[in-house]
Amino acid sequence: MSRHQIALFTFTLSGGGSIGPDALREIWKRASGSNNVSVGRKLLHGNRDRPVYTLYAAQGLADLRGVEMRLRRLLEATHLNASLSVLPP
């Protein structure tokens, strides 16, 4: 992650779903309209079945609501049932 990026969204997948970093980065690039993005995946202690994915981008990413809607549609299109959260600025 670039030090000029901030975490904007987190999500978990249900139903044993999983996504690799390259595929997730591509979805995130398309949703955000930016190549300046990165992704993370963390296994929380005691919840190894459902990792938390974090999406990072440059601070001040335009039209965050539109980005969220595109992200939701792209995740659905890949048949990933995600519980998405917007992080506070």
C-alpha positions in Angstrom: 0.0 0.0 0.0 1.3 3.4 -0.9 1.6 5.8 2.0 -0.7 8.2 0.1 -3.5 5.7 0.1 -6.2 5.3 2.8 -8.6 2.5 3.5 -12.0 3.2 2.0 -14.0 0.0 2.2 -13.8 -3.3 4.0 -15.9 -6.4 3.3 -16.3 -10.1 4.1 -17.6 -12.8 1.9 -20.2 -15.3 2.9 -20.7 -18.9 1.8 -17.1 -19.8 1.9 -16.3 -17.4 -1.0 -12.8 -16.2 -1.7 -11.0 -13.9 -4.2 -7.4 -13.6 -5.0 -5.5 -10.3 -4.7 -5.0 -9.9 -8.5 -8.7 -10.4 -9.2 -9.7 -8.2 -6.4 -7.3 -5.4 -7.4 -8.8 -5.5 -11.0 -12.4 -5.2 -9.6 -11.3 -2.4 -7.4 -9.5 -0.5 -10.2 -12.7 -0.8 -12.3 -15.0 0.4 -9.5 -12.7 3.3 -8.4 -11.7 4.4 -11.9 -8.1 4.6 -10.7 -4.9 2.6 -11.0 -3.6 4.0 -7.8 -5.3 1.3 -5.6 -4.2 -1.6 -3.4 -6.0 -4.4 -1.5 -5.4 -6.3 1.7 -6.7 -9.4 3.3 -6.6 -10.2 7.0 -7.6 -13.2 9.0 -9.0 -12.1 12.3 -8.3 -14.2 15.3 -11.1 -16.7 15.9 -12.7 -16.1 12.6 -10.5 -17.9 10.1 -13.4 -18.8 7.8 -14.2 -15.2 6.9 -11.2 -13.0 6.2 -11.7 -9.2 6.1 -10.7 -7.6 2.8 -9.7 -3.9 2.7 -9.6 -1.7 -0.3 -7.3 1.3 -0.4 -7.1 4.3 -2.8 -5.8 7.9 -2.8 -7.4 10.2 -0.4 -10.1 12.4 -2.0 -11.3 9.7 -4.5 -14.2 11.4 -6.3 -17.8 10.2 -6.1 -17.4 7.7 -3.3 -21.1 6.8 -3.5 -20.8 6.0 -7.2 -17.6 4.0 -6.5 -19.5 2.0 -3.9 -22.4 1.2 -6.2 -20.0 0.1 -9.0 -18.1 -2.0 -6.5 -21.2 -3.7 -5.3 -22.3 -4.5 -8.9 -18.9 -5.9 -9.8 -18.8 -8.1 -6.8 -22.3 -9.4 -7.6 -21.3 -10.0 -11.2 -18.5 -12.3 -10.0 -21.0 -14.1 -7.8 -19.4 -13.0 -4.6 -21.9 -12.3 -1.8 -20.1 -9.5 0.1 -21.0 -7.6 3.2 -19.5 -4.2 2.3 -18.7 -1.4 4.7 -17.7 2.2 3.9 -15.0 3.4 6.3 -15.3 6.9 7.8 -12.9 9.5 6.3 
